[in-house]
């Protein structure tokens, strides 16, 4: 008898029965990830500061009791704790957390003009990830098949424009937070990180702000893959990392998804 396992069919719905929390989940990359979780058979709780965007998600998804929205400020611990509690009350379990919320604009005033309060606000993606994991980790550890965390960082953790110190610090911190938490929370909880490059999110906003991206041939040509990225590019990988049947041997890793742009020589 062969010791090689037999070929098995790929799972059509790899997140069936699983519950995933997504911060910043009502727009942009976060919304795409939340939709992908639903498409992969899971249930999703989205937290976002923008209540209009959150309500639009529930209306457009028409997912019934498979989707939950709560207004969340990831810089306020009580707000994060209430979000986690609401998800547990609705679904009874938490199997995955996607830490996506944070300040979008990567450029700030020069450091001598940046006060400490604004610097701290710009680190919200890192602080929010800490708070969300602090409150969700016990439930993640109880997940059948093991829990999974996906942190959304950025290629700006590795390369910068002028005056992007706060954003780079936040995203670089998320990369380090990822491998540290993977060691502390394993083996019951796997922790990975996605670092997107240029992702066109204009069509994934609240209805009042939604528009088609305006991208030139030059924008696409900068990427070895031949195009600017889409939120679906990130969401597909997030589903893989959230599904224990697909990525059960993957933890502590950073995945750069930028169409090859950070590997390309940039000579003027």
Secondary structure as GFF3:
##gff-version 3
##sequence-region A 1 268
A	DSSP	beta_strand	19	23	.	.	.	ID=ss1
A	DSSP	alpha_helix	28	39	.	.	.	ID=ss2
A	DSSP	beta_strand	43	48	.	.	.	ID=ss3
A	DSSP	alpha_helix	51	61	.	.	.	ID=ss4
A	DSSP	three_ten_helix	64	66	.	.	.	ID=ss5
A	DSSP	beta_strand	67	71	.	.	.	ID=ss6
A	DSSP	alpha_helix	77	91	.	.	.	ID=ss7
A	DSSP	beta_strand	96	99	.	.	.	ID=ss8
A	DSSP	three_ten_helix	111	113	.	.	.	ID=ss9
A	DSSP	alpha_helix	116	122	.	.	.	ID=ss10
A	DSSP	alpha_helix	124	141	.	.	.	ID=ss11
A	DSSP	beta_strand	147	152	.	.	.	ID=ss12
A	DSSP	three_ten_helix	155	157	.	.	.	ID=ss13
A	DSSP	alpha_helix	165	185	.	.	.	ID=ss14
A	DSSP	beta_strand	189	196	.	.	.	ID=ss15
A	DSSP	beta_strand	199	200	.	.	.	ID=ss16
A	DSSP	three_ten_helix	202	204	.	.	.	ID=ss17
A	DSSP	three_ten_helix	207	209	.	.	.	ID=ss18
A	DSSP	alpha_helix	217	221	.	.	.	ID=ss19
A	DSSP	beta_strand	229	230	.	.	.	ID=ss20
A	DSSP	alpha_helix	231	242	.	.	.	ID=ss21
A	DSSP	alpha_helix	244	247	.	.	.	ID=ss22
A	DSSP	beta_strand	254	257	.	.	.	ID=ss23
A	DSSP	three_ten_helix	261	263	.	.	.	ID=ss24
###
